[in-house]
Amino acid sequence: MKNNLKPTHRFEKDISNCGLTGFISKSGKQVEGSVIIKSISLMHDRGNGLGGGFAAYGIYPEFKEFFAFHLMYESGMALQLTEEYLAEHFLIDHHEEIPTRRNAAITNPPAFRRYFVKPLETAEYREAREFQNMTDEDIIVTHVMRINNEIEGAFVVSSGKNMGAFKGVGYPEEIADFFRLEEYSGHIWTAHNRFPTNTPGWWGGAHPFTLLDWSIVHNGEISSYGINKRYLEMYGYLCTMLTDTEVVAYMLDLLIRKHGLSPELASMALAAPFWDKIDALPEDDRQLLTAIRQVYGSGLLNGPFAILFASNEGLIGLNDRVKLRPLVCATKDDFVYMASEEAAIREICSQPDRVWSPRGGEPVIARLNPGVI
């Protein structure tokens, strides 16, 4: 039978691309991976099987003083060259394969290994010209960029302390099963279900994107990718993962770690108010936001987006300035939840104390309680 309904009367679900979810226990309670898997699995229809991934914090307490490198290898040569590189530049306390299990939906996966490392402390290494006056974090970033850019077939999936990212081509529940995530426990979890539109679906292009302990999951499109990428390259960041989301992880590292902005100010730089709104603010606020927009204009993210970014200090949710992608938040006791859909939160927290949708460009910041880390 012919459908004579007008387009405005056809009520079809708008999946708005991608799904994301995450939560934090501000007191540091450890939560099994099965919980975040249950939440992201509810949003199965938001993806198309070309990408799923998770970030977890607090999962390596026995190695919490070391940088946990998760490496993905597309060939044996890539593995050999990378391990030679790591041995040259790091003290490696422990390394092993990342445990996986067979999954009928996962075909031809790369090899995954993890290394718990510290930069070398020898006088010769620290006095080398290229590493003089560098912090450990600066050195880690330098080597992450080199591995991703210079060793063909090797990619750093994550490089932070006491955290790790697990991602690949498949639906999130398939990726979770492949990496045996139900065996991990953490106090911050984020997850992503990918529906790629303008960029390829491949193992390195799945979310989250990371650098040090920053991890980003994103729903939407960064149409300012070109200018963001060129701006970051001036500071030594190299974008090699063939997707727009990568710039967000590096931008946060630059703004917060390198330039010392608070998460609130960094969020204002990424999703700055429009000029007419800034002009209507009180004098002090107007001067501050004017300065942020003038200094970090090339860091402004244009396009529709909802992002969750996590670190060892907490979890932050942020929409674009006109809220073109959904983001819902909730609280229950010391937990804060953020997701694309309220249903994904209620799937793991049936009776939250409070549920709300933040305004566009208004960050929701949930920090760990003092002393947890």
Buried (B, 14 or more C-beta within 10 A) or exposed (E): EEEEEEEEEEEEEEBBBBBBBBBBBBEBBEBBBBBBBBBBBBBBEBBBBBBBBBBBBBBBEEBBEBBBBBBBBBEEEBBEBBBEBBEEBBBBEEBEEBEBEEBEEBEEBBBBBBBBBBBBEEEEBBEEEEBEEBEEBBBBBBBBBBBBEEBEBBBBBBBBBBBBBBBBBBBBBBBBBBBBBBEBBBBBBBBBBBBBEEBEBBBBBBBBBBBBBBBBBBBBBBBBBEBBBEBBEEEEBBBBBEBBBBBBBBBBBBBBBBBEBEBEBBBBBBBBBEEEEBEEBEEEEBEBBBEBBEEBEBBBBBBBBBBBBBBBBBBBBBBBBEBBBBBBBBBBEBBBBBBBBBEBBBBBBEEBEEBEBBEBBBBBBBBBEEEBB
